[in-house]
Amino acid sequence: MTTALPLRGPDPRPPEPPHRRSDESDRLAEARQRLDPVFERIAAGTVDRERAGQLPRRQVVWLKEAGFGALRVPREYGGAGLDLVELSRVWIDLAAVDANLAQAFRGHFAYVEDRLHRQRHGQDQRHWWRRFVAGEMVGNAWADGPDGPGARLVRGADGLRLTGRKSYTTGSIFAEWMDVQARDLKGEVVQVIASTAHPGVRVSDDWQGFGQRGTGSGTAVLTDVPVDPEHIAPLAERPPHQSALFQLNLLATLVGIGRAALRDTVLQVRRRHRNFSHANAAWVRDDPQVLGLVGELAAAIGASEAITLRAAEAVDRAASVAAADLDAQRRLEEAEIATSTAQVAASELVLRATSDLFDTLGASATTSALDLDRHWRNARTVASHNPRILKARVVGAHLVNATPPPYAWTVGTTSRQTGTVAR
C-alpha cells in the first residue's frame, strides 16, 4: 500500500526585509528610521507606475519632505551628515523599492558633494544647506552631443542669460535647480546653476530607453534663463572624485535592482503552485535545483553589494582628504579604480541574476502582470552607462603599467585628465 505524500502549500509570507547591520552608526539608523516608512509607501506603487509609464513625481516629493536630499548635509546645518558608505547603503535601499528614484537623485548628490568640497576650501555654503534641508533638489544637465556643450551664456540687457538645449537631464524634471555644463562668454566650458522655476526652462520626459524610464532623463530647452554670476564656476573647481561618485550611485542602483530581483524571486518561488512533471519535488519551493539557483542569485547580489560598499569606502577616503595632502592623488586613483572594478564585476553578476531568475519559475513568470522583466531592463540600462568593457581596460592598464585612470569631465565627447586635484 502506498502512502500519499502530504502536499505542501505555498507560504504567503513575504521575504524578510533587507538586512540591517548591527554596527551601523546612530546617524544612519536615524536616517533609516525616518526614510523606511517612505520607502514602503514608494514600493506599494512601483510596478503600477512601471506599467503605466508614470514618472514618480509624488514619490520624489515624499523623499524631499523626508530629508533624503540632505543626507550628506552636515548635521550642524540640519542634515543627516552621512558618509559616502552610509549614503550608498541608503541608495541601495531606495533602488530596491524603485530603481528610478535612486538614479534620479544622482545629479543632486553630485552637487551636494560639490558644495561640501567648496566648504572644505573655506567657502561658506550655509545658503545651500538651508535649501537642501528645506527639500530643494538639483538636477543634472551635463550631457551633450559630439560638438560639446549645447548651452551658452550670453549677455542680456539686464545681465547674463543661459540659452541652449541639453539631453539626458536626469532628475531635472523634478528639481528646483539645474546643474548645467555650458560655454561662457569666452567660450570656456563652465558650470552654471539655473533655477527651473523660470518660464524659459522647459524639461521634457522624452527618454526612450527600455529601462530606468522613470528617472526623468529627458531633454531640457533653455531660453534666456537669467543666471546669477555667483552661480557660475570653472569646471576645475568641481570635486576631483566626482566621476567616481557618479559611478558609485549607478553601482548602488544596480545592487538595489539585484536585491529587488532576489526578493521577487523568493516570493514567487514560495507561492508557486504550478510545476513540471519531471521536477525534483512536488513543490517548486522544495526543488533542490531551484533552491540552488536561488542561492546562487543571493550570492551574486551579496557579492555585488560587498564590492560596491568597498568602492564607497575608497570614494569616501578620496572625498575627505585635503587637496594639499600628499595622499590626495593616490586616494583619487584608488577611488577611480575601485569604482571601475566594481562596475565590471557587479554589472556581470546582476545582469546574469536578473536573467537567470526566470529559470526558477518557468514561462508563466514572464507575464506582464508580474513585470519581473523590469529588473533586467533596468539593470541593463544602468550597466550601459560608462560601458564596463572600457572600465575593464582602465583597471588592467593601471595594474600592469601603472597607467593613471581617465577622468571624465565632459559627457558626449572624449576628454581626459590625469587626475589633477582641483583646488
N, C-alpha and C positions, 0 to 999 in steps of 0.2 A: 504494500500500500504506500502510495506516495503522498507525502505531506506538502501541501502548497506553502511556498514561502510567503510570509506576510509582505504585502506591498507597503512601501514606504512613501508617504505623501510628501509633497513639497513643503518646505519650511517657508512661511510667509515673512519671516523676519528679514529686514534689510541688512546688508553688510554693516559691520561695525564702522563708526566714524573714523576719520583719519587719526592716526596715532599721534598723541601729544607727548613730546619728550619731557621726562621728569626734570631735566636740567635746564629748561628754558627760563629765560630771565623774567623778572617780575614785569618789566615793561612790555615784553612780548605777550605774557599771559594777560595783562590788562588790555592790550590791543585786541587780542583774540576774543576776550570776553565781550568786548563791545562789537566786534565785527561778525562773530559767528552767527548771531541771530539774523543779521542782514544777509549773510551768505545763504542761510537756509531759505529766506524769502526769495532770493535770487534763483536758487536751484529749482524752486517749485514751478517755474515757467520756462526753463531753459529750452526744453525740447519743443514746446509750442512756439516759442519765438523763432527757433531754428527753422521749423517747417513753414512758418508764415513769412519768414524773411524780415522780421521786425528788428529794428535797432533797439538796444536795451536802454532807452532814454531814461525811463523811470528808475531803472536799476542803478544807473550812473548817479542820479540824484540821491538815492539811498546811500551810496558809498560816500559821496561828498558830505552828506549830513552826518555820517558816522565817523568822519575824520580820516578816511582812507588816504586821501591826498596829502595828509600831514604826517604820515607815518615816519618820515625822515626828518621832519622839523624838530629842532632841539626842544627838549622838554621844558626848558626855562621860557620858551616862547609859546608854549601851549600845544606842542606836538608830542608824538609818541617817542621820538628820539631813538628809533630802531637803527641798528647797524645793518649792513647790506646782507648779512647772512639771515638775520631775523626777517628783513623785508622779503627776501627770496622765499622764505617759508610761507609768508602770508600770500605772496603772489601764487605760489603753488596751490594753496588752499582755495584761492579765488578761481584759478584756472580749472580746478577740479569741479567747480559748480557751473562756471561759464567761462570758457577759454577766451572768448572775445573780450571780456572786460579786463582781464589781466594785461592783454596786449594794448587795449585802448588807452591805458594809463601809462604806456611806455614812455611817450614823449614828456608827459608831466613829470615823472620821476627823474628823467634826464635833466629837466630844467631845475627841479629842486636840487639836484646834485650840483648843477651849475652855481646856484645861489650859495650852497654850502662851501663850495670851492672858493668863491669870492669872499665869503665871511672869514675863512681861514687866512685870507690875504689882507685882512683888515678893513673890508668894505661892509658897512652896516646894511643888513638885509632885513631889518625888522618890518619894513613895509610889506615885503614879500611874505614873511612868516605870517603876518596878520591875514593876508589874502588867502594863503593856503589853509590856515586854521579855520577860516570862515567858509571854506569849501570851494574856493575858486580853483579852476583847473587850467592847465596849459596843454594845448595840443601841438602836434608836430607838423611841420611843413618844410621839410628839407629836400625831398626827392625831386629830381629834375630829369630832363632828357639829356642826350649827349652834348647838347650845346651849353650846358651849365645852367646856373640859376635862372629860373623863369620869372623872377620878381626883381623889381628895380626901385630904388629910391629916386624920387625926382623932387625938385624944389618948386613948391607951390607959392601962391601969393601970401599964405599965412603959415608957411613952414614946410617941413618935409612930408612927403606923401609916398605911400607904397602902392605900386601897381604891378600886376602880373598874374601868372597862373602857376599853381603848384599841384602836383599829383601825390597820391598816397599820403594824404594828410591825416594820418591815424590819430583818432581821438579829438580832432579839432571841431568836429560837428557837435561835440558835447561840451566844449570848453569855453571859458570866458576869455582866454588868451591864446594866441597862436605864435609859436616859435618858428620864425621864417628865416631861411637862408636866402639872401638877396645880394644884389650888387649896389654899392653906394655910388655917390656922385662921381667918384674917381674910377669906378669900375672894379673896385676891390670887393671880394666876397665877405660879407659881414653877417652877423646875427641880428635880427630885428624882432622885437616883441610887439605884436599888434593886438588891439582889442577886437574881439569877434563881434562886439555889440554894434560896431559901426555898420551902417547900411551898405557900405562898399565892400563888405566881406560876405561872400556867398559860398557856402560849402555844400557840395552835392554828394549824396550817398550813391556813387556810381561804381564802386568796386565790384568787379565781375568775377572774382575768384570763386572756386568751388568750395573753399573753406574759409574760416575766420570771417564770415560775411557780416558779422555784427560789430566789427571794430571801428566802423566809421572811417575807413581808409579811402575816402573819396577825393574829389578834385576841389580845390579852392580857387576861386576867382577873386582877385583883389583889385578894387577900383578906387583910386585916390583915397586911400585909407591914411588918416593922419597918424604920424609917428612922433612920440616924444624922443628928443635927441638922447635922453638918458637911457632909452630902450634900444640903443644901437651899440654893438660891441664887436671888436675884431674876433674872428674865429679862433685865433691863437689863445684867447683868454678862456676858452672852454676847458673844462677839466680834462687832463690828459688821459684819464681812464674811461672817458665817455663811451668810446666804441665798445669796450669790454662790458660796460654797464648795459648798453643797448642789447648786446648779445645775451647777457645774463637774464634779462627779462624774457627773452624768447625761450631760453632754456627752461626757466621756471614755468612758463606757459606750456611748453612741451611736456614737462613732467606732470603738470596738472591734468593735461589731456590723458596721459597714460594712466594716472590714478583714477580718473573718471571711467576710462575704458575697463579697467580691472574691476571697479565697483559694479558697473553694469553687468559685466560678465558673470561675476559671482552671484549676483541677484538672479539673473536669468537661468543659470545652471541650477540654482536652488529650486526655482519654480517650475522647471521644465517637466511636462508630462510626457510629451512625445519622445519616442526613442527608436533606434534601429533594431531590426531583428537579429543582427549579428553583433550587437553591442556586448560589452563585458559585464553588464549588470542590468537589473530590471529598471533602475532609476539612473538617469544621467548623473545625478549628484553622487552616486556610488561607483561610477565607472572609473577604474584606476587610470585609464589613459586620459580621460577628461581631467581628472584631478591632477595628473602630472602636468598637463598643459597649463592648467590654471596656476600651478606652482611656478612654472617657467615664466608665465606672464608676470606674476608677482615679483620674481627675481629680477626680471628685466626692468620693471618700474622702480624697484628698490635701488638697483644699481644706478639707474639714471638720476634718481634723486640724490644719491650719495655723491656722485661726481659733480652734480650741479651745485650742491652746497659747498663742496670743496672748492669749486671755482669761485663761489661767492666769497669765501674766505680770502682768496687771492685778490679779488677786486676790492674788498674792504680794506685790505692792507695797503693797496695802491692808493685808495681814496684818503686814508688817514695820514699817510706820510707827508711831511713838509716837502715842498718843491726843492728847497735848498739841501735837503738831506742827500747824502751820497748814495743812499739805497733807493732813491726815487726811481731812477731809470730801471734798475733791476726789478723792482716790485711792479713797475708798469709792464715790463716784458712778461713777468710771471703771470700777471692778470690776463694779458692777451693770449698767452699760450694755454693757460688753464681753461679759459672760455672756449678757445678753439678746439682743444682736446675734448672737452665735454660735449661740444656740438657734434663732433664726429661720432662719438660713442652713443650719446643719448638719442640722436636722430635715428640711428640704425636700430637701437633697441625698441624705441617707442613705435616707430613705423612698423616693425615686424610684429610687435604685440597687438597693435590696433588692427592688423590684418588677420593674424592667427587666431584672434578671439572667436572668429566665426567657426573654426574647426570644433569648438566645444559645443556648438548649438545647432548646427545644421542650417538648411536653406531657409527655414521659416524665420530665422533670426535676421534675415535681410529685409524683412518687411519695413516699409517706411514708417509704420506706427511706432516702432522702437527707435528708429533713427540711429542705430548703432554705427552706421557708416560715417556719421559726422565726426567720430573720433579719428578715423583715418584721414578724412578730408582735412580736418583742422590740423592734424599733426603733419600731414604732407605739405600744407601751406606754410606752416611755421618753419619747417625744416628747409624750405626752399629759399628762405631769407639767407643771404650770405652763404651760398652753396657750400656744403660740407666738403666737397672734393677740393675746393680751394683752401679750406681750413686744414685739411689733412696735409696738403703740401707745405703750408706755412709751418706746421708743427714739425714735420720731417726735416725741413731746411734748417730750422732752429736747432734741432737736436744734433744733426750731422755736421753742419757748417757754422753753427752759432749765428745764423742769419737773423737780424732783427725782424720781428713781425711787422707787417704793414699796418698803418693806422688810417682808417677810412674817415676823412674829414668832410668828404662830399658824397652825395648819393646821386648816381646817374652817370658819373664819369669815373675814370681811373685816376686816383690821386693818392699818393703815399707820402708819409713822413716816417722818419726812422725813430720816432719816439721822443722828439724834443719835448721836454717838460714845459708846459705853459706856466707862465708866472703872472 
